[in-house]
Amino acid sequence: MEYCYNCGTKLISKELEHEGIIPFCPKCNNFVFPIFSAAVSMIILSSDKSKMLLIKQYGKDFYRFVAGYINKGESAEEAVYREMFEEVGLKPKYIKPLRTKYFDKSNTLMYNYLAVCDNLDVNTNYEVDHYAWIPIEEAKVALKDAKLALYFFEQYLNDCSQN
């Protein structure tokens, strides 16, 4: 962060006791802590974990996970249930938190979840151009152009192989 989000003054570095060097606005006389968005993405699997639901959105020709921003006052878990129902009409049997990763491109901290579904009857909304239940062994290839989704999927596979 280079400028104060309140007044636009260029920030300086200043020591804050017990915190270290923190950006500081000399005009507002305040320390400026980072502000970023929070979002969820889901590895959606069939109950036998043999298939993964992937979607294409916004006119892009590559697969990605169902994802969305966490609303003010909403927990990450509530956002998972809401986004899945809004975008693909599914209610998961259960969800499990997996990993987080900061995504610089959109200044967003992504919370990734595993979501397992009994019902595979997808009902998409206007945000989804296309969807497919992909066999799990083909998912890496399908996600090759979605770097963040591929990272989460590879971490999921790595975690599964260690259990």
OpenMM code with the backbone's topology and positions (N, CA, C; nanometers):
from openmm import Vec3, app, unit

residues = "MET GLU TYR CYS TYR ASN CYS GLY THR LYS LEU ILE SER LYS GLU LEU GLU HIS GLU GLY ILE ILE PRO PHE CYS PRO LYS CYS ASN ASN PHE VAL PHE PRO ILE PHE SER ALA ALA VAL SER MET ILE ILE LEU SER SER ASP LYS SER LYS MET LEU LEU ILE LYS GLN TYR GLY LYS ASP PHE TYR ARG PHE VAL ALA GLY TYR ILE ASN LYS GLY GLU SER ALA GLU GLU ALA VAL TYR ARG GLU MET PHE GLU GLU VAL GLY LEU LYS PRO LYS TYR ILE LYS PRO LEU ARG THR LYS TYR PHE ASP LYS SER ASN THR LEU MET TYR ASN TYR LEU ALA VAL CYS ASP ASN LEU ASP VAL ASN THR ASN TYR GLU VAL ASP HIS TYR ALA TRP ILE PRO ILE GLU GLU ALA LYS VAL ALA LEU LYS ASP ALA LYS LEU ALA LEU TYR PHE PHE GLU GLN TYR LEU ASN ASP CYS SER GLN ASN".split()
positions = [
    Vec3(0.0855, -0.1155, 0.0000),
    Vec3(0.0000, 0.0000, 0.0000),
    Vec3(0.0910, 0.1230, 0.0000),
    Vec3(0.0646, 0.2130, -0.0927),
    Vec3(0.1512, 0.3292, -0.1097),
    Vec3(0.0869, 0.4597, -0.0626),
    Vec3(-0.0466, 0.4671, -0.0699),
    Vec3(-0.1172, 0.5911, -0.0357),
    Vec3(-0.2272, 0.5640, 0.0666),
    Vec3(-0.2581, 0.6618, 0.1465),
    Vec3(-0.3639, 0.6526, 0.2469),
    Vec3(-0.4982, 0.6378, 0.1757),
    Vec3(-0.5764, 0.5406, 0.2169),
    Vec3(-0.7074, 0.5212, 0.1539),
    Vec3(-0.8110, 0.6221, 0.2032),
    Vec3(-0.7784, 0.7023, 0.3056),
    Vec3(-0.8694, 0.8079, 0.3510),
    Vec3(-0.8469, 0.9407, 0.2802),
    Vec3(-0.7174, 0.9806, 0.2707),
    Vec3(-0.6897, 1.1154, 0.2174),
    Vec3(-0.6016, 1.1166, 0.0932),
    Vec3(-0.5408, 1.0040, 0.0590),
    Vec3(-0.4574, 0.9965, -0.0606),
    Vec3(-0.3128, 1.0394, -0.0416),
    Vec3(-0.2723, 1.0761, 0.0803),
    Vec3(-0.1344, 1.1176, 0.1079),
    Vec3(-0.0411, 0.9975, 0.0968),
    Vec3(0.0777, 1.0206, 0.0429),
    Vec3(0.1777, 0.9144, 0.0328),
    Vec3(0.2150, 0.8692, 0.1737),
    Vec3(0.2138, 0.7385, 0.1949),
    Vec3(0.2436, 0.6819, 0.3259),
    Vec3(0.3935, 0.6763, 0.3508),
    Vec3(0.4293, 0.6832, 0.4774),
    Vec3(0.5686, 0.6644, 0.5181),
    Vec3(0.5737, 0.5408, 0.6074),
    Vec3(0.6929, 0.4882, 0.6298),
    Vec3(0.7106, 0.3744, 0.7194),
    Vec3(0.7397, 0.4267, 0.8589),
    Vec3(0.6721, 0.3684, 0.9572),
    Vec3(0.6908, 0.4139, 1.0948),
    Vec3(0.6786, 0.2937, 1.1883),
    Vec3(0.7573, 0.2946, 1.2934),
    Vec3(0.7547, 0.1874, 1.3925),
    Vec3(0.6300, 0.1993, 1.4795),
    Vec3(0.5613, 0.0875, 1.4979),
    Vec3(0.4480, 0.0798, 1.5896),
    Vec3(0.4826, -0.0270, 1.6932),
    Vec3(0.4814, 0.0131, 1.8189),
    Vec3(0.5207, -0.0779, 1.9260),
    Vec3(0.4436, -0.2093, 1.9175),
    Vec3(0.5148, -0.3187, 1.9275),
    Vec3(0.4629, -0.4555, 1.9242),
    Vec3(0.4152, -0.4989, 1.7852),
    Vec3(0.4262, -0.4126, 1.6850),
    Vec3(0.3801, -0.4477, 1.5504),
    Vec3(0.4919, -0.4412, 1.4471),
    Vec3(0.5943, -0.3582, 1.4723),
    Vec3(0.7019, -0.3415, 1.3762),
    Vec3(0.6790, -0.2191, 1.2888),
    Vec3(0.7364, -0.2250, 1.1677),
    Vec3(0.7246, -0.1145, 1.0730),
    Vec3(0.5909, -0.1260, 1.0003),
    Vec3(0.5125, -0.0184, 1.0093),
    Vec3(0.3769, -0.0161, 0.9527),
    Vec3(0.3622, 0.1110, 0.8682),
    Vec3(0.2903, 0.1039, 0.7546),
    Vec3(0.2620, 0.2268, 0.6793),
    Vec3(0.1879, 0.3269, 0.7683),
    Vec3(0.2255, 0.4550, 0.7541),
    Vec3(0.1703, 0.5605, 0.8399),
    Vec3(0.1357, 0.6809, 0.7536),
    Vec3(0.0193, 0.7407, 0.7804),
    Vec3(-0.0214, 0.8614, 0.7090),
    Vec3(0.0104, 0.9824, 0.7965),
    Vec3(0.1043, 1.0663, 0.7518),
    Vec3(0.1388, 1.1833, 0.8324),
    Vec3(0.0266, 1.2874, 0.8373),
    Vec3(-0.0592, 1.2916, 0.7374),
    Vec3(-0.1692, 1.3885, 0.7368),
    Vec3(-0.2804, 1.3471, 0.8334),
    Vec3(-0.3217, 1.2212, 0.8274),
    Vec3(-0.4276, 1.1707, 0.9157),
    Vec3(-0.3739, 1.1344, 1.0546),
    Vec3(-0.2417, 1.1223, 1.0629),
    Vec3(-0.1759, 1.0827, 1.1871),
    Vec3(-0.2234, 0.9447, 1.2339),
    Vec3(-0.2358, 0.8529, 1.1370),
    Vec3(-0.2832, 0.7171, 1.1641),
    Vec3(-0.1960, 0.6139, 1.0954),
    Vec3(-0.1835, 0.4978, 1.1608),
    Vec3(-0.1247, 0.3824, 1.0946),
    Vec3(-0.2292, 0.3257, 0.9997),
    Vec3(-0.1841, 0.2774, 0.8868),
    Vec3(-0.2742, 0.2280, 0.7834),
    Vec3(-0.2470, 0.0789, 0.7633),
    Vec3(-0.3410, -0.0016, 0.8082),
    Vec3(-0.3279, -0.1462, 0.7938),
    Vec3(-0.3907, -0.1898, 0.6617),
    Vec3(-0.3443, -0.3011, 0.6077),
    Vec3(-0.3934, -0.3450, 0.4763),
    Vec3(-0.5439, -0.3698, 0.4739),
    Vec3(-0.6039, -0.3369, 0.3612),
    Vec3(-0.7442, -0.3671, 0.3351),
    Vec3(-0.7482, -0.4520, 0.2086),
    Vec3(-0.8208, -0.5620, 0.2167),
    Vec3(-0.8351, -0.6486, 0.1002),
    Vec3(-0.9697, -0.7175, 0.1073),
    Vec3(-1.0105, -0.7740, -0.0050),
    Vec3(-1.1370, -0.8470, -0.0117),
    Vec3(-1.1157, -0.9905, 0.0348),
    Vec3(-1.2244, -1.0568, 0.0664),
    Vec3(-1.2223, -1.1986, 0.1026),
    Vec3(-1.3241, -1.2709, 0.0150),
    Vec3(-1.2837, -1.3886, -0.0319),
    Vec3(-1.3705, -1.4671, -0.1191),
    Vec3(-1.3523, -1.6154, -0.0914),
    Vec3(-1.4455, -1.6939, -0.1402),
    Vec3(-1.4385, -1.8392, -0.1269),
    Vec3(-1.4362, -1.9030, -0.2654),
    Vec3(-1.3708, -2.0176, -0.2734),
    Vec3(-1.3791, -2.1015, -0.3924),
    Vec3(-1.3985, -2.2448, -0.3448),
    Vec3(-1.4609, -2.3256, -0.4287),
    Vec3(-1.4970, -2.4591, -0.3861),
    Vec3(-1.4490, -2.5656, -0.4829),
    Vec3(-1.3851, -2.6672, -0.4273),
    Vec3(-1.3604, -2.7911, -0.4999),
    Vec3(-1.4870, -2.8734, -0.4755),
    Vec3(-1.5748, -2.8772, -0.5751),
    Vec3(-1.7033, -2.9459, -0.5607),
    Vec3(-1.6903, -3.0864, -0.6183),
    Vec3(-1.7104, -3.1858, -0.5324),
    Vec3(-1.6966, -3.3257, -0.5727),
    Vec3(-1.8280, -3.4004, -0.5586),
    Vec3(-1.8437, -3.5034, -0.6413),
    Vec3(-1.9544, -3.5970, -0.6253),
    Vec3(-1.9302, -3.6748, -0.4960),
    Vec3(-2.0337, -3.7382, -0.4425),
    Vec3(-2.0200, -3.8064, -0.3130),
    Vec3(-1.9171, -3.9187, -0.3155),
    Vec3(-1.8953, -3.9822, -0.4309),
    Vec3(-1.7914, -4.0855, -0.4396),
    Vec3(-1.6538, -4.0261, -0.4729),
    Vec3(-1.6478, -3.8949, -0.4856),
    Vec3(-1.5250, -3.8186, -0.5118),
    Vec3(-1.4559, -3.8584, -0.6425),
    Vec3(-1.5357, -3.9060, -0.7381),
    Vec3(-1.4802, -3.9441, -0.8679),
    Vec3(-1.4914, -3.8322, -0.9716),
    Vec3(-1.5805, -3.7341, -0.9462),
    Vec3(-1.6032, -3.6243, -1.0411),
    Vec3(-1.5981, -3.4906, -0.9699),
    Vec3(-1.5524, -3.3896, -1.0444),
    Vec3(-1.5427, -3.2533, -0.9933),
    Vec3(-1.6229, -3.1610, -1.0835),
    Vec3(-1.6987, -3.0715, -1.0223),
    Vec3(-1.7756, -2.9744, -1.0985),
    Vec3(-1.6881, -2.8531, -1.1286),
    Vec3(-1.6746, -2.8211, -1.2563),
    Vec3(-1.6008, -2.7025, -1.2998),
    Vec3(-1.6925, -2.6185, -1.3871),
    Vec3(-1.6677, -2.4879, -1.3862),
    Vec3(-1.7517, -2.3962, -1.4637),
    Vec3(-1.6661, -2.3053, -1.5514),
    Vec3(-1.7295, -2.2508, -1.6534),
    Vec3(-1.6719, -2.1434, -1.7349),
    Vec3(-1.7605, -2.0213, -1.7127),
    Vec3(-1.6957, -1.9034, -1.7010),
    Vec3(-1.7698, -1.7806, -1.6742),
    Vec3(-1.7158, -1.6639, -1.7533),
    Vec3(-1.7998, -1.5619, -1.7644),
    Vec3(-1.7627, -1.4303, -1.8166),
    Vec3(-1.6978, -1.4356, -1.9554),
    Vec3(-1.7439, -1.5280, -2.0379),
    Vec3(-1.6933, -1.5391, -2.1744),
    Vec3(-1.5536, -1.5970, -2.1866),
    Vec3(-1.4958, -1.6416, -2.0772),
    Vec3(-1.3607, -1.7014, -2.0804),
    Vec3(-1.3727, -1.8474, -2.1195),
    Vec3(-1.2743, -1.8948, -2.1955),
    Vec3(-1.2798, -2.0324, -2.2445),
    Vec3(-1.1907, -2.1257, -2.1619),
    Vec3(-1.2014, -2.1155, -2.0296),
    Vec3(-1.1301, -2.2112, -1.9449),
    Vec3(-1.2137, -2.2400, -1.8214),
    Vec3(-1.1886, -2.3574, -1.7670),
    Vec3(-1.2622, -2.3999, -1.6487),
    Vec3(-1.2020, -2.3403, -1.5222),
    Vec3(-1.2884, -2.3213, -1.4248),
    Vec3(-1.2494, -2.2700, -1.2930),
    Vec3(-1.3451, -2.3279, -1.1900),
    Vec3(-1.3185, -2.2961, -1.0626),
    Vec3(-1.4071, -2.3372, -0.9545),
    Vec3(-1.5214, -2.2374, -0.9392),
    Vec3(-1.6309, -2.2823, -0.8824),
    Vec3(-1.7347, -2.1912, -0.8360),
    Vec3(-1.6698, -2.1083, -0.7248),
    Vec3(-1.6907, -1.9779, -0.7286),
    Vec3(-1.6271, -1.8887, -0.6313),
    Vec3(-1.7098, -1.7618, -0.6181),
    Vec3(-1.6841, -1.6888, -0.5109),
    Vec3(-1.7516, -1.5615, -0.4939),
    Vec3(-1.7044, -1.4905, -0.3693),
    Vec3(-1.7337, -1.3619, -0.3640),
    Vec3(-1.6919, -1.2793, -0.2510),
    Vec3(-1.7782, -1.3071, -0.1286),
    Vec3(-1.7173, -1.2906, -0.0128),
    Vec3(-1.7878, -1.3022, 0.1141),
    Vec3(-1.8558, -1.1681, 0.1407),
    Vec3(-1.9850, -1.1716, 0.1669),
    Vec3(-2.0605, -1.0490, 0.1941),
    Vec3(-2.0345, -0.9999, 0.3363),
    Vec3(-2.0508, -0.8707, 0.3566),
    Vec3(-2.0384, -0.8120, 0.4898),
    Vec3(-2.1357, -0.8818, 0.5851),
    Vec3(-2.0840, -0.9231, 0.7009),
    Vec3(-2.1655, -0.9900, 0.8010),
    Vec3(-2.1830, -1.1387, 0.7789),
    Vec3(-2.1243, -1.1927, 0.6747),
    Vec3(-2.1404, -1.3328, 0.6384),
    Vec3(-2.0116, -1.4084, 0.6715),
    Vec3(-2.0233, -1.5302, 0.7199),
    Vec3(-1.9046, -1.6135, 0.7415),
    Vec3(-1.8612, -1.6739, 0.6083),
    Vec3(-1.7383, -1.7229, 0.6041),
    Vec3(-1.6891, -1.7895, 0.4832),
    Vec3(-1.7754, -1.9117, 0.4522),
    Vec3(-1.8131, -1.9850, 0.5551),
    Vec3(-1.8957, -2.1039, 0.5342),
    Vec3(-2.0331, -2.0666, 0.4765),
    Vec3(-2.0921, -1.9613, 0.5257),
    Vec3(-2.2201, -1.9156, 0.4708),
    Vec3(-2.2041, -1.8758, 0.3249),
    Vec3(-2.0915, -1.8141, 0.2908),
    Vec3(-2.0663, -1.7744, 0.1518),
    Vec3(-2.0535, -1.8962, 0.0613),
    Vec3(-1.9926, -2.0033, 0.1104),
    Vec3(-1.9813, -2.1271, 0.0315),
    Vec3(-2.1204, -2.1772, -0.0051),
    Vec3(-2.2067, -2.1921, 0.0948),
    Vec3(-2.3428, -2.2412, 0.0692),
    Vec3(-2.4189, -2.1476, -0.0243),
    Vec3(-2.4093, -2.0172, -0.0004),
    Vec3(-2.4810, -1.9197, -0.0837),
    Vec3(-2.4317, -1.9225, -0.2276),
    Vec3(-2.3008, -1.9142, -0.2473),
    Vec3(-2.2455, -1.9100, -0.3833),
    Vec3(-2.2762, -2.0384, -0.4604),
    Vec3(-2.2653, -2.1530, -0.3939),
    Vec3(-2.2965, -2.2781, -0.4637),
    Vec3(-2.4425, -2.2813, -0.5079),
    Vec3(-2.5317, -2.2387, -0.4201),
    Vec3(-2.6728, -2.2414, -0.4559),
    Vec3(-2.7042, -2.1380, -0.5638),
    Vec3(-2.6476, -2.0168, -0.5503),
    Vec3(-2.6729, -1.9112, -0.6495),
    Vec3(-2.6212, -1.9488, -0.7878),
    Vec3(-2.4980, -1.9970, -0.7950),
    Vec3(-2.4351, -2.0187, -0.9265),
    Vec3(-2.4702, -2.1514, -0.9921),
    Vec3(-2.4827, -2.2591, -0.9119),
    Vec3(-2.5059, -2.3900, -0.9734),
    Vec3(-2.6231, -2.4672, -0.9123),
    Vec3(-2.6970, -2.4047, -0.8197),
    Vec3(-2.8159, -2.4666, -0.7649),
    Vec3(-2.7916, -2.5895, -0.6790),
    Vec3(-2.6730, -2.6036, -0.6236),
    Vec3(-2.6407, -2.7208, -0.5428),
    Vec3(-2.6302, -2.6854, -0.3949),
    Vec3(-2.6701, -2.7818, -0.3124),
    Vec3(-2.6514, -2.7708, -0.1673),
    Vec3(-2.5578, -2.8839, -0.1263),
    Vec3(-2.4420, -2.8503, -0.0729),
    Vec3(-2.3478, -2.9563, -0.0375),
    Vec3(-2.3941, -3.0396, 0.0814),
    Vec3(-2.3549, -3.1663, 0.0793),
    Vec3(-2.3795, -3.2566, 0.1916),
    Vec3(-2.2931, -3.2124, 0.3096),
    Vec3(-2.1693, -3.1765, 0.2781),
    Vec3(-2.0810, -3.1190, 0.3796),
    Vec3(-1.9721, -3.0377, 0.3117),
    Vec3(-1.9139, -2.9481, 0.3890),
    Vec3(-1.8012, -2.8689, 0.3405),
    Vec3(-1.6872, -2.8817, 0.4409),
    Vec3(-1.5670, -2.8571, 0.3909),
    Vec3(-1.4479, -2.8654, 0.4762),
    Vec3(-1.3486, -2.7593, 0.4285),
    Vec3(-1.2982, -2.6762, 0.5205),
    Vec3(-1.1979, -2.5774, 0.4790),
    Vec3(-1.0687, -2.6470, 0.4392),
    Vec3(-1.0034, -2.5973, 0.3339),
    Vec3(-0.8793, -2.6581, 0.2868),
    Vec3(-0.7604, -2.5638, 0.3030),
    Vec3(-0.7521, -2.4621, 0.2206),
    Vec3(-0.6368, -2.3715, 0.2192),
    Vec3(-0.6831, -2.2284, 0.1972),
    Vec3(-0.5913, -2.1364, 0.2224),
    Vec3(-0.6119, -1.9970, 0.1844),
    Vec3(-0.4927, -1.9531, 0.1022),
    Vec3(-0.5143, -1.8541, 0.0179),
    Vec3(-0.4046, -1.7967, -0.0615),
    Vec3(-0.4446, -1.6555, -0.1015),
    Vec3(-0.3503, -1.5648, -0.0865),
    Vec3(-0.3729, -1.4281, -0.1306),
    Vec3(-0.3595, -1.4232, -0.2821),
    Vec3(-0.4553, -1.3577, -0.3490),
    Vec3(-0.4566, -1.3455, -0.4947),
    Vec3(-0.4359, -1.1988, -0.5285),
    Vec3(-0.3133, -1.1665, -0.5665),
    Vec3(-0.2723, -1.0280, -0.5883),
    Vec3(-0.3535, -0.9585, -0.6983),
    Vec3(-0.3879, -1.0332, -0.8024),
    Vec3(-0.4569, -0.9745, -0.9179),
    Vec3(-0.5840, -0.8994, -0.8784),
    Vec3(-0.6564, -0.9516, -0.7774),
    Vec3(-0.7798, -0.8860, -0.7340),
    Vec3(-0.7735, -0.8390, -0.5878),
    Vec3(-0.6538, -0.8408, -0.5285),
    Vec3(-0.6352, -0.7987, -0.3889),
    Vec3(-0.7336, -0.8720, -0.2983),
    Vec3(-0.7344, -1.0057, -0.3115),
    Vec3(-0.8325, -1.0889, -0.2422),
    Vec3(-0.7661, -1.2039, -0.1691),
    Vec3(-0.8080, -1.2269, -0.0457),
    Vec3(-0.7685, -1.3475, 0.0254),
    Vec3(-0.8730, -1.4537, -0.0059),
    Vec3(-0.8282, -1.5598, -0.0724),
    Vec3(-0.9185, -1.6676, -0.1135),
    Vec3(-0.9180, -1.7785, -0.0093),
    Vec3(-1.0371, -1.8187, 0.0319),
    Vec3(-1.0560, -1.9322, 0.1224),
    Vec3(-1.1085, -2.0465, 0.0365),
    Vec3(-1.0339, -2.1554, 0.0285),
    Vec3(-1.0763, -2.2683, -0.0537),
    Vec3(-1.1387, -2.3767, 0.0338),
    Vec3(-1.2485, -2.4326, -0.0152),
    Vec3(-1.3228, -2.5356, 0.0569),
    Vec3(-1.3429, -2.6576, -0.0304),
    Vec3(-1.3538, -2.7723, 0.0344),
    Vec3(-1.4028, -2.8932, -0.0289),
    Vec3(-1.5526, -2.8965, -0.0032),
    Vec3(-1.6316, -2.9211, -0.1061),
    Vec3(-1.7770, -2.9332, -0.0928),
    Vec3(-1.8184, -3.0622, -0.1623),
    Vec3(-1.8814, -3.1510, -0.0881),
    Vec3(-1.9237, -3.2804, -0.1425),
    Vec3(-2.0755, -3.2789, -0.1574),
    Vec3(-2.1217, -3.3244, -0.2758),
    Vec3(-2.2648, -3.3202, -0.3082),
    Vec3(-2.3181, -3.4584, -0.3417),
    Vec3(-2.4364, -3.4902, -0.2887),
    Vec3(-2.5083, -3.6119, -0.3266),
    Vec3(-2.5829, -3.5889, -0.4578),
    Vec3(-2.6478, -3.4735, -0.4672),
    Vec3(-2.7264, -3.4383, -0.5846),
    Vec3(-2.6350, -3.3704, -0.6866),
    Vec3(-2.6290, -3.4237, -0.8082),
    Vec3(-2.5428, -3.3679, -0.9128),
    Vec3(-2.6218, -3.2918, -1.0190),
    Vec3(-2.7492, -3.2622, -0.9903),
    Vec3(-2.8346, -3.1905, -1.0848),
    Vec3(-2.8062, -3.0411, -1.0770),
    Vec3(-2.7253, -2.9941, -1.1695),
    Vec3(-2.6823, -2.8547, -1.1709),
    Vec3(-2.7902, -2.7673, -1.2330),
    Vec3(-2.8105, -2.6510, -1.1737),
    Vec3(-2.9050, -2.5522, -1.2248),
    Vec3(-2.8327, -2.4172, -1.2213),
    Vec3(-2.7731, -2.3775, -1.3327),
    Vec3(-2.6877, -2.2583, -1.3358),
    Vec3(-2.7682, -2.1296, -1.3461),
    Vec3(-2.7022, -2.0197, -1.3065),
    Vec3(-2.7626, -1.8873, -1.3233),
    Vec3(-2.6894, -1.8126, -1.4346),
    Vec3(-2.7179, -1.6852, -1.4496),
    Vec3(-2.6615, -1.6031, -1.5562),
    Vec3(-2.5097, -1.5876, -1.5478),
    Vec3(-2.4496, -1.6138, -1.4321),
    Vec3(-2.3053, -1.5981, -1.4166),
    Vec3(-2.2256, -1.7127, -1.4783),
    Vec3(-2.2900, -1.8242, -1.5049),
    Vec3(-2.2209, -1.9442, -1.5531),
    Vec3(-2.2525, -1.9654, -1.7009),
    Vec3(-2.1459, -1.9681, -1.7826),
    Vec3(-2.1625, -1.9909, -1.9266),
    Vec3(-2.1748, -2.1394, -1.9592),
    Vec3(-2.1015, -2.2209, -1.8841),
    Vec3(-2.0966, -2.3650, -1.9112),
    Vec3(-2.0500, -2.4354, -1.7848),
    Vec3(-2.0910, -2.5596, -1.7680),
    Vec3(-2.0410, -2.6403, -1.6563),
    Vec3(-2.0171, -2.7822, -1.7042),
    Vec3(-1.9353, -2.8543, -1.6276),
    Vec3(-1.9114, -2.9955, -1.6582),
    Vec3(-1.8664, -3.0670, -1.5314),
    Vec3(-1.9158, -3.1911, -1.5169),
    Vec3(-1.8633, -3.2807, -1.4141),
    Vec3(-1.7464, -3.3539, -1.4792),
    Vec3(-1.6273, -3.3227, -1.4358),
    Vec3(-1.5037, -3.3749, -1.4952),
    Vec3(-1.4521, -3.4899, -1.4086),
    Vec3(-1.4120, -3.6022, -1.4693),
    Vec3(-1.3484, -3.7073, -1.3885),
    Vec3(-1.2258, -3.6497, -1.3154),
    Vec3(-1.2093, -3.6862, -1.1903),
    Vec3(-1.1063, -3.6274, -1.1058),
    Vec3(-0.9671, -3.6402, -1.1679),
    Vec3(-0.9429, -3.7507, -1.2376),
    Vec3(-0.8104, -3.7705, -1.2990),
    Vec3(-0.7867, -3.6785, -1.4194),
    Vec3(-0.8902, -3.6130, -1.4702),
    Vec3(-0.8767, -3.5189, -1.5817),
    Vec3(-0.8801, -3.3729, -1.5369),
    Vec3(-0.9016, -3.3498, -1.4093),
    Vec3(-0.9221, -3.2142, -1.3588),
    Vec3(-0.7981, -3.1256, -1.3727),
    Vec3(-0.6789, -3.1811, -1.3529),
    Vec3(-0.5563, -3.1002, -1.3653),
    Vec3(-0.5450, -3.0387, -1.5042),
    Vec3(-0.5731, -3.1176, -1.6048),
    Vec3(-0.5653, -3.0686, -1.7430),
    Vec3(-0.6741, -2.9640, -1.7665),
    Vec3(-0.7933, -2.9905, -1.7155),
    Vec3(-0.9048, -2.8961, -1.7346),
    Vec3(-0.8775, -2.7616, -1.6662),
    Vec3(-0.7991, -2.7622, -1.5583),
    Vec3(-0.7716, -2.6398, -1.4819),
    Vec3(-0.6410, -2.5710, -1.5219),
    Vec3(-0.5752, -2.6178, -1.6263),
    Vec3(-0.4408, -2.5678, -1.6605),
    Vec3(-0.4332, -2.4161, -1.6780),
    Vec3(-0.5402, -2.3509, -1.7198),
    Vec3(-0.5375, -2.2055, -1.7408),
    Vec3(-0.5933, -2.1262, -1.6221),
    Vec3(-0.6364, -2.1946, -1.5190),
    Vec3(-0.6886, -2.1286, -1.3985),
    Vec3(-0.5864, -2.1501, -1.2867),
    Vec3(-0.4853, -2.0650, -1.2834),
    Vec3(-0.3692, -2.0849, -1.1958),
    Vec3(-0.4057, -2.1011, -1.0482),
    Vec3(-0.4939, -2.0175, -0.9961),
    Vec3(-0.5290, -2.0262, -0.8549),
    Vec3(-0.6063, -2.1550, -0.8262),
    Vec3(-0.7014, -2.1898, -0.9105),
    Vec3(-0.7771, -2.3137, -0.8933),
    Vec3(-0.6837, -2.4339, -0.9029),
    Vec3(-0.5914, -2.4303, -0.9975),
    Vec3(-0.4956, -2.5396, -1.0122),
    Vec3(-0.4098, -2.5530, -0.8878),
    Vec3(-0.3665, -2.4407, -0.8304),
    Vec3(-0.2888, -2.4441, -0.7061),
    Vec3(-0.3693, -2.5136, -0.5955),
    Vec3(-0.4948, -2.4717, -0.5762),
    Vec3(-0.5766, -2.5318, -0.4715),
    Vec3(-0.5997, -2.6811, -0.4976),
    Vec3(-0.6233, -2.7174, -0.6225),
    Vec3(-0.6473, -2.8577, -0.6552),
    Vec3(-0.5220, -2.9413, -0.6291),
    Vec3(-0.4060, -2.8914, -0.6682),
    Vec3(-0.2815, -2.9654, -0.6435),
    Vec3(-0.2544, -2.9808, -0.4939),
    Vec3(-0.2850, -2.8774, -0.4155),
    Vec3(-0.2686, -2.8870, -0.2699),
    Vec3(-0.3655, -2.9903, -0.2120),
    Vec3(-0.4868, -2.9926, -0.2636),
    Vec3(-0.5853, -3.0919, -0.2202),
    Vec3(-0.5348, -3.2331, -0.2495),
    Vec3(-0.4866, -3.2565, -0.3708),
    Vec3(-0.4339, -3.3880, -0.4067),
    Vec3(-0.3160, -3.4261, -0.3185),
    Vec3(-0.2277, -3.3316, -0.2933),
    Vec3(-0.1106, -3.3561, -0.2076),
    Vec3(-0.1558, -3.3932, -0.0665),
    Vec3(-0.2532, -3.3207, -0.0121),
    Vec3(-0.3037, -3.3489, 0.1217),
    Vec3(-0.3678, -3.4882, 0.1273),
    Vec3(-0.4420, -3.5263, 0.0219),
    Vec3(-0.5069, -3.6574, 0.0170),
    Vec3(-0.4049, -3.7694, 0.0134),
    Vec3(-0.2950, -3.7474, -0.0599),
    Vec3(-0.1938, -3.8526, -0.0719),
    Vec3(-0.1158, -3.8735, 0.0579),
    Vec3(-0.1193, -3.7743, 0.1463),
    Vec3(-0.0466, -3.7857, 0.2739),
    Vec3(-0.1329, -3.8442, 0.3845),
    Vec3(-0.2610, -3.8629, 0.3581),
    Vec3(-0.3510, -3.9205, 0.4615),
    Vec3(-0.3641, -4.0698, 0.4473),
] * unit.nanometer
topology = app.Topology()
chain = topology.addChain("A")
for resn in residues:
    res = topology.addResidue(resn, chain)
    for name in ("N", "CA", "C"):
        topology.addAtom(name, app.Element.getBySymbol(name[0]), res)
